[in-house]
């Protein structure tokens, strides 16, 4: 099972990881396939929309196309991975960093237990009624 993109990149101080998360959140700004303007290829999926859970391969292919012969140059690759479109610079980066901090602090399991409690007594009674 795959983890979500926020938990796949745990180092909050790494700007490169923040930019990678932003590629998932704002794919259109990076020229990636997106649900609003791109058509799905029936050879890839039978669903009306593509699965965007893992798009590392698509991001890597985009990097290779853009860098061309410079793809083996580590400095060029690092520069490409940190590139931010003008429209996403400034306040948006700070919001994504804050989102990452809040995501790591939140105990989703405890929140689920609090707002969606499961009563054990109901499950025991349900199982007994199924046996008869």
Secondary structure, DSSP 8 states (H G I E B T S, - for coil): ----HHHH---TT-HHHHHHHHHHH-GGGGT---TTT----TTT-SSSS---S--HHHHHHHHHHHHGGGGG-HHHHHHHHH---GGGSTHHHHHHHHHHHHHHH--HHHHHHHHS---HHHHHHHHHHHH-
